[in-house]
Amino acid sequence: MKFIPLIFGLLLVACTTQISSLKQDGVTQIYKLGEQEMFRIVYGVMNSTGKDLVVNEVQGVERGYEVINTFGPDYLKTTVRIIPAEGVDIDGNVIKGYYYSIVERGNNPLLSTNIIENIKVELDKTNSLTTLFDFRKGVYEFDRDGTRLNKAPSTRQSNQNIESRLQKISELYKDGIITQSEYKEKRKEILSEL
């Protein structure tokens, strides 16, 4: 009977699991995927794996998603960061892609929803894992806006900025720097952001 408080106390102590796809068997590897596909796969796994769990976006230097699974006082937070990287492959080609870093933190590992395993399975299906030499972190190609990916700058621009961009392309067309079809295409693209 005196061990029950000890067992309960051990359950409330936070446990942490951390893995990364960057180093596998002592080799630096990334997934040679576009940003949209990488984010889509990870979001899809997290959205379908956790029953009734809300997938929240993680912003900052390293972006990604997180879910928190709770049951009474127990919880397990799974955070997946998707990190851009680049390097040189064995043939000397510059390769760009992404790797993931996953942290599970909580007081009950039994609440795990197998997100770690499922992300690896889905990404391995792409057959895009590439070994790199001369590794360095890359840059994100897109601004994040919820679960949507937008070419930078984000579509959350003010109307005043859109007006100035429309005026700029109009001047470029009048000066003969861009063609009429280029002007119409760019104008349509800018107006779609309203």
C-alpha positions, 0 to 999 in steps of 0.5 A: 500500500505504501508503494502506491504514492511512489508509483503515482509520483513516478507517473507524474514525472515527465518523460522525454523521447527525442529522435531525428531523421538527420543521422541514421547509422552514423550517416547524414541523410535528408528527404529530397522532397519539396517543402509542400510535400514534406509538410503535407505528409507530416501533417497528414500523419499527425492528423490521421494518427491521433484520434480527436487530437488537434494538430497545432502549427509550430512557428519559429526558426524551425517550423512544424506541428504538435499535438497534445494527448491528454487523459485526466492528469496524464498528457503526452505532447508530440512536437514534429519540427521540419527542418530545411537542409542542403549538402552535397551527394556522393556525385558532387550534386547540391541536394536540398531537402528536409529532415524531421526532429520529433520530441515527445514529452509528457508524464505518460508514454502509454498515451503515444499515438505512434506518430513517430513510427508512422511519419517514418513509414510514410516518408520512407514510402517516397524513396527520397532519403538521400545521403549528404556530405558537407551538410548545412541547414537550409532556408524555408521556401514558403511562408506558413499560413496555418496549414497552407503554404504560400510563396514568400511574401505571405498573402497576409499583406495589406491592401496598400502593399497589393496596390503598390505591387499592381502599380509597379507591374503596370509601370514595368508593362508601360516601360516595355520591360514585361510583355502584355501576357506577363503583365496579365498573369502577374496582375491576376496572381496579385489580385488572387491574394485579396 
